[in-house]
Structures are given as C-alpha cells and as structure tokens.
Amino acid sequence: MITFQELLEKTLTPAEKKKREEIAKAMEKDNPDMPMDKKMAIATATAKRVAESDFEPHMMYDPNTGKSEKAEKPEDHERLKKKGYTHEKPEVKEGKYKVNIKGEGGATVQARSEKEAIAKVMKQLGIANRFAKDRSFMKKISVLGETVKEKPEVKEAKSSSGYELYHRDFSGAMQHAYAHAKKKGFIVDKDDIDSKVAMGPKRPSSGKTNRYILDTNKKQKLHVQVANLDNKRYELNMYIESVESLDESVISDVKDIVAKKQAKKIQGVMVDMFTASAISQIYDKVNDANKAKMDKLKITKLADLAMKLMKREDFVTENTRAKRDAMRAMGKRGIDPADVDITATDDDRKAASKNVLMQIRKATDLPKGGDLEFPSGKKGKISQDDAKKIDRLFNMLKRPADKEKFQKVISKDLNSIKGLLRKLGR
C-alpha cells in the first residue's frame, strides 16, 4: 500500500509493486522483528532493481508501415509506445509503385509503402545524398501505386443493423466496428482502444475469437466480437448496449471499483476508490425508494451526493467505523437511512464547486484546461495535462489519511500544485 510520503519519493510501476510485496512477505517470515519502515524501504529498493532486470527485450511494430524496432530496455518500450508502436506485426501488403522525379528520371519498384518506394528509386538513380541536403527536393517527386497481391474474395453480407459481417483481416473488422458505431452517434474511447485492443490480447488465430467491451462518449458501451474463420475471413459481431439494460450499471461499476480496489472510468469520468466506496456505502444504507432514485443518477450526480453527505458527516467510510462506534458509545448520533436526502440544495452544489479536486477533475475533460478557485480566495488556471497528472496521483493513494494530506497540499494555491508536480518529476 503506497503512502503519501512514498508517492513523493518515488512512483512504482505495477510490476515493481508486485515484486515489493513478494519481497516484504519473505522478509516478514525471515525477520518478523524488523521495523516496518525499514522493511518497506529495503523491499522497495530491491523491487526496483529486480523489476528492471526482469525486462525482456522484444520487437515492436509501426501498425501503418510495418517498420520494426527492438525495445532493449523499459525506456525504449515507453518511447515506442508513445509513437504508436504495438507488439503485433501488422499485415502490410507489398505493392508496385511507379516513381517519377522531375528532371532525374524514374522507375517502377516493389515496396510496402510510398516512402519505401521513393527511397528505392532515389538509391537506384544515385541521388539519395542530394535529398539529404535539400528536403525541398520532394516537390519534384510524383508516385503512382497499385497493390499487386490478389486480395482474397470475401463474401459480402450485412447484419440486421447494417454493418458488414465478413472482413479480410482483423484490423479491418475492428475499424469497421468503430466506424459503424460512430454512424450511430457513439464515438469509441481512444484510451480503451489502446489499452484493450492495441495493447491487449494478440490477434485471434484461425478458429479463435477475440471479445471486447469498449467505452463510448455516451452511457452505453460497445460490445465487439471478431472471429478468425480461416486466416482469410474474419467475422464481426457487434452491438451497442440499450439504455434500458443500464439502470443498475453505474452502481455495478462503482461496486466493481470497491471490490477490485482499482479506479476506472464510469461514463467517461475517472472514479477513484475513495469516491466509489462512499457512493457504495450510501447506496447500501438507503431504503428501496432512495435506491431507485440513485439508480437513475449519473456518476457525476452520485459523486456530488457523496461529497454532500461527507460534509454533513451522515456517513463514514469503512476505515473510520471504529471511530463511529466510539462516538456512538459516547452518545453521538450514527447514520439514519431516513436522513439521506437524494436532492442536493443550492448550498450543497456551491460547496461542491469549491472543492479543488473536483475542479481539477473537470479540467481533465477540457482541452484547454480549466480555472481553479482555492479556499483562500486565490485563483489560477491548470492545463489539461497537469490536471490528469494530479488526478492519477490521487487515485494511486489508498489510505484516507494520505488522500486528505494530498488534498490539503493541492488546495493551498496553484504554486503548491506546480511544486508537487516538480517534486514528483511529472
């Protein structure tokens, strides 16, 4: 479990966290009397070294040109990933290109792309060095190209909703699914495509099927299934969830975050463990009539409700149950489900709008960032990138005490936020 102090010192990768836990358990068994802070410091340093040594060099590919490059170390992998490289070797078809260079001549060559064809012809004509010295040379080049490999015949057939069932390759099937969803008014989340498709399981082999559930710009998700029939034909099946089937999906997603103890997007909004736990506890405590009202609320409204009730101290998180019991023993009032009011007042909305973390989260959805107003009355502007960094850092914290410390830091002023990001090297 990462603490606020550990976050300031170093951010561990998932692999390093897992290795640290394994090392810490082994140390606990061998030396149970060792102080916890010393044990975790040793485990953290060891995990970092071991995780780096476990990295295996591998090939990565440009999905557009088929160009390959080897990732020798973790830094290479991150660099190539940012350039759009994936682990799957794309099916790049070779074609015949006719290249003509004004005043120099031309030739017809076999190549996988126009760029490769131009390079081959310039090498044949012995003018590659001239191009290196004068890039305006490209204006003299014209290219005509046509694919010479025969494409396999694919029987055309459409589903009842209008999308093409059969495709020549896996990528074509997935691209068609995104395009068809867009025609229906649903834009698939690019981050979901990157994490679940591009960086997810490899393409299905003959007779196998890949399945995906992808977020969209709306409440409904896109369900996609692509089956490799015989390495020449890929069958696509897809559908978009109906609104009626999603009455309890928000609450289900919230409870999934609590169960897995991992933040995720709900309706396009990143929800952390702390907020999900608060919403889940409220839902479990209210009566059936109020549950029905909560089922119809969007995640942003549910989050506002959670902040409102925390402000009123009408509920407590699991980490403060002991404190609540002690207060009850002293005669303090505990939560009464009948006290829960689903409708937020104007004062509640105004108080929520002053929450710096909530303002930062809103800025993550704005391309130009957003304005911040701090409790002290100071104002500032945060970029979308910085807002996303702060949101990710907050979601990494597990303990409520650490979350509270983090919020105190970012609630001072804009300089405190920038100082925190500089200290973390973000």
C-alpha positions, -999 to +999 in steps of 0.1 A: +000+000+000+016+033-011+016+062+013+016+099+005+053+101+016+062+072-006+044+088-035+066+119-031+098+099-030+091+075-059+062+062-080+065+024-085+052+006-116+026-022-112+054-048-117+076-031-090+047-030-066+040-067-070+077-076-066+079-053-035+050-072-018+067-106-025+100-093-010+083-078+020+064-111+028+096-130+026+114-106+049+085-108+074+089-145+075+127-144+080+129-114+103+095-106+119+110-081+144+124-058+118+107-023+119+081-019+091+095+013+077+130-003+073+115-034+059+095-015+032+124+007+023+146-024+016+118-041-002+111-010-024+148-006-034+152-043-041+119-045-061+131-016-084+163-034-092+147-068-098+118-054-119+143-037-142+164-069-145+132-089-154+126-068-185+129-089-217+139-071-249+113-075-276+102-063-311+076-036-316+060-026-349+046+005-366+010-005-374+009+016-405+042+008-422+052-025-406+086-009-396+101-029-366+123-017-338+136-036-308+129-024-273+161-031-254+150-016-221+119-002-204+126+033-216+127+021-253+093+004-248+077+036-234+092+057-263+079+034-290+045+031-273+042+069-275+049+067-312+021+043-317+041+011-320+024-022-309+036-057-302+016-072-331+033-074-365+009-058-390-002-073-423+015-048-446+009-058-483+036-051-508+026-032-539+040-020-572+048+018-573+058+040-602+080+068-590+089+098-613+114+125-602+112+157-624+145+162-643+160+130-630+140+101-644+120+074-626+114+037-621+088+011-611+096-008-579+081-033-554+076-017-520+054-018-489+047+020-489+053+051-510+081+062-487+099+029-492+093+031-530+108+067-532+138+056-512+145+026-535+142+047-567+164+075-554+190+049-545+188+034-580+193+069-595+221+077-572+205+109-558+198+099-522+226+122-509+210+152-527+178+146-510+195+145-476+209+180-483+178+195-498+144+184-485+125+206-510+136+180-535+104+161-525+083+186-545+097+171-577+085+136-569+053+120-581+041+085-572+016+061-587+009+029-568-013-001-570-014-033-550-003-063-570-011-090-545-046-105-551-070-099-523-089-130-511-126-129-520-148-122-491-185-129-494-204-097-487-231-099-460-247-074-437-262-078-402-297-067-394-284-034-380-264-027-412-228-035-405-206-057-427-202-092-412-171-105-431-137-088-435-103-097-449-083-090-418-087-084-380-078-047-382-104-041-410-131-057-388-123-035-358-121-003-378-154-011-394-169-016-359-156+018-347-169+035-379-204+019-377-207+029-340-198+065-350-225+065-376-249+056-348-236+086-327-212+066-305-175+075-305-154+048-290-129+059-263-094+061-277-078+051-244-099+020-243-089+011-278-052+015-269-054-005-236-078-032-246-073-037-283-039-024-294-021-034-262-044-062-253-045-099-264-029-108-297-050-112-329-071-143-329-055-173-346-076-195-370-107-207-353-103-184-323-124-153-312-115-120-295-141-102-275-140-065-263-163-042-243-153-006-250-164+027-235-180+053-257-188+090-254-222+080-240-236+058-213-238+027-234-207+005-242-198-011-275-195-049-275-173-063-303-165-099-312-142-108-341-137-145-351-109-157-373-126-182-396-097-194-417-070-167-417-086-152-448-120-142-434-129-125-401-165-125-389-176-094-370-204-093-345-212-061-325-239-043-306-243-012-285-260-016-251-296-004-248-304+023-223-329+001-206-303-025-198-282+001-179-304+010-150-280-005-124-248-004-145-234+027-127-239+013-092-225-021-105-194-003-118-190+016-086-191-017-066-166-032-090-141-005-082-146-012-045-142-049-049-111-047-071-097-016-052-088-001-086-100+032-101-116+032-135-137+053-159-175+054-155-195+073-181-162+089-192-153+101-157-124+086-137-137+074-104-113+067-075-116+041-047-125+067-021-154+082-040-167+047-051-166+035-015-186+065-003-213+060-031-214+023-024-220+027+013-247+053+008-265+030-017-264+001+008-278+022+036-307+039+020-342+024+016-356+009-016-372+041-027-340+061-025-321+032-042-344+036-071-336+073-073-299+066-071-301+041-099-312+069-123-285+093-113-253+098-134-219+092-119-213+130-115-245+134-095-237+104-074-202+119-066-218+152-056-242+134-033-212+115-017-194+148-011-226+164+003-231+136+029-194+136+039-198+173+046-228+166+067-210+137+084-241+115+079-219+085+069-184+072+075-161+051+054-150+016+064-117+029+076-135+051+102-160+025+115-141+022+148-143+060+153-180+059+146-186+031+172-167+051+198-188+082+191-220+061+195-207+048+228-203+084+239-239+092+229-232+106+194-257+101+166-249+075+139-263+074+104-300+071+099-311+060+064-342+081+067-319+112+069-305+107+035-318+132+011-312+125-026-319+161-037-289+184-034-295+220-023-280+251-039-256+255-010-245+218-015-238+225-051-219+257-043-198+239-017-190+211-041-180+236-068-154+250-043-137+216-039-103+219-057-100+182-065-135+183-082-124+214-102-092+197-113-112+166-124-135+188-145-104+203-161-093+168-172-121+169-197-113+203-211-087+205-239-076+240-227-077+231-191-098+249-165-098+277-140-093+269-103-106+288-072-089+280-039-105+282-004-082+311+003-098+331-025-068+328-048-074+318-084-053+301-111-055+281-143-044+244-147-037+227-180-055+195-190-022+175-188-014+187-153-050+181-142-048+145-155-014+140-136-029+153-103-060+130-108-038+100-115-016+107-084-047+110-062-061+077-075-029+059-066-033+067-029-052+041-008-054+054+027-079+081+035-053+099+057-030+101+027-058+113+004-066+140+030-029+152+031-028+152-007-060+174-009-046+198+017-015+203-005-033+209-038-059+232-020-034+258-010-027+275-043-015+269-079+022+272-068+016+243-044+003+221-072+032+230-095+057+224-067+042+190-061+044+180-098+080+193-100+089+173-068+075+141-084+093+148-117+060+149-136 
